[in-house]
Amino acid sequence: MATAAAGAGQEKQLAPTLLSFFIYNPKLGPKEGEEEKKILFYHPNEVEKNEKIRNVGLCEAIVQFTRLYEIP
């Protein structure tokens, strides 16, 4: 029983990994269907267009949400 408890405390540590990095301008492509125009740079480039748009959209939503809590 003591060996099981000791083994549970030794979890494998994973190194941080950068899955994607992108730069976007929310003022570009303001209309629906033009979302890809907002993406100025995306790494890795091999990612599908829809995934790029989804990731940028999520970041835009998070930024908009946090603006609700800005102190004027």
C-alpha positions in Angstrom: 0.0 0.0 0.0 2.9 2.3 0.7 4.4 1.7 -2.7 1.1 2.6 -4.4 1.0 6.0 -2.6 4.6 6.7 -3.4 4.0 5.9 -7.1 1.0 8.2 -7.3 3.0 11.2 -6.1 5.6 10.8 -8.9 3.7 12.0 -11.9 5.5 12.5 -15.2 6.2 16.1 -15.9 5.5 17.3 -19.4 7.5 20.2 -21.0 5.5 23.2 -22.1 4.7 23.1 -25.8 3.8 26.0 -28.2 0.9 24.6 -30.2 0.2 27.7 -32.2 1.3 31.4 -32.5 -0.6 34.0 -34.4 -1.0 37.7 -35.0 -4.3 39.1 -36.0 -6.0 42.5 -36.6 -9.6 42.5 -35.5 -10.3 45.6 -37.7 -9.6 43.6 -40.9 -12.4 41.4 -42.2 -15.2 42.7 -40.0 -17.9 41.0 -42.0 -19.0 37.4 -41.6 -17.1 35.2 -44.1 -14.1 37.5 -44.1 -12.5 36.1 -40.9 -9.4 34.8 -42.7 -8.4 38.4 -43.6 -7.8 39.2 -39.9 -5.0 36.6 -39.7 -1.7 38.4 -40.4 0.6 35.5 -39.3 -0.1 32.0 -38.1 2.4 29.3 -37.1 2.4 26.5 -37.9 1.2 27.3 -41.4 0.1 23.7 -42.1 -3.0 24.1 -39.8 -6.4 24.0 -41.6 -8.0 27.4 -42.4 -11.1 26.6 -40.3 -8.9 25.8 -37.2 -7.0 29.1 -37.7 -10.2 31.0 -37.9 -11.6 29.2 -34.8 -8.5 29.9 -32.7 -8.4 33.6 -33.7 -12.2 33.8 -33.0 -11.7 32.4 -29.5 -9.0 34.9 -28.7 -11.2 37.7 -30.0 -14.0 36.5 -27.8 -11.8 36.4 -24.7 -10.5 39.9 -25.4 -14.1 41.2 -25.8 -15.1 39.5 -22.6 -12.3 41.0 -20.6 -13.2 44.5 -21.9 -16.4 44.2 -19.9 -14.4 44.4 -16.7 -12.1 47.3 -17.7 -12.1 50.2 -15.3 -13.0 53.4 -17.3 
